[in-house]
Amino acid sequence: MPRPSVRNHLVESALEQFHSRGFHNCSVEDITRSAGVPKGSFYNHFASKDALVIEALHQYQVRSVWRTSEDDDLPPLVRLRHRFEALRVAFAERDYTRGCLIGNMGAELADLNPDVRTEVKASLDFRSNCAAEFIRDARKRGEAGGTQDPEILGRLLIDAWEGAVLRAKVDKSARALDDFFVLFDSMVGSA
C-alpha cells in the first residue's frame, strides 16, 4: 500500500490547523509538526503558507456536503435542507467551535489576500448557486411556489447560514442554528 504523500499530509494538517486556530495563529512550523514532516519539506510542495491556505480552502469545498451528498432521489427542498442539517450536526459535534473554514478565512483574510478572497467567493457562490438550483427544481416540480428570485434566495440562505454559524460560535449553543431553520422554512417553504 503506497504511503500518503508529504503534500497530502501538509494539506490535511493545514485543514486542521487553519480550521481550529485560524491562519494567523498557526505557523508553517505548527503545520509541519502536526503533519509529522520536516519543516524544510514544506517548501518542496508549497511556495508559501498563502499557497497552502488556498489548497486547504479548495479541499474543504471539494469535500463539503454541497458536493458529496448522495441524496439525488429526494425532493429538491429536502436535499437542500439535508445539507444544512449535516453541517449543523458536524458543528454541534465540535461543541460549536471552528465554524465554517470558508467563513473564517473570508473574515480573517479577504481584505488582506486577493487570492483567498477569490477562493472564498468561489465557494460561497458555488453554495449559493446550489441552493438556487434546488429552489428552481422545486418550483419546476410544483413543490414550491413564490416569485422571489432563486438566486437572491440562494445567496440569502448561505449568508444567513454563515451568520448563524458565527453567532453559534460566540454563544456556544444551537440557538442561532435553530433560528436559521425557522428562517429556512419560512423562506424556502414559500420559495
Secondary structure, DSSP 8 states (H G I E B T S, - for coil): -----HHHHHHHHHHHHHHHH-STT--HHHHHHHHTS-GGGHHHH-SSHHHHHHHHHHHHHHTSHHHH---TTS-HHHHHHHHHHHHHHHHHHTTT-S--HHHHHHHHHTTT-HHHHHHHHHHHHHHHHHHHHHHHHHHHTTS----S-HHHHHHHHHHHHHHHHHHHHHHTSSHHHHHHHHHHHHHHHT-
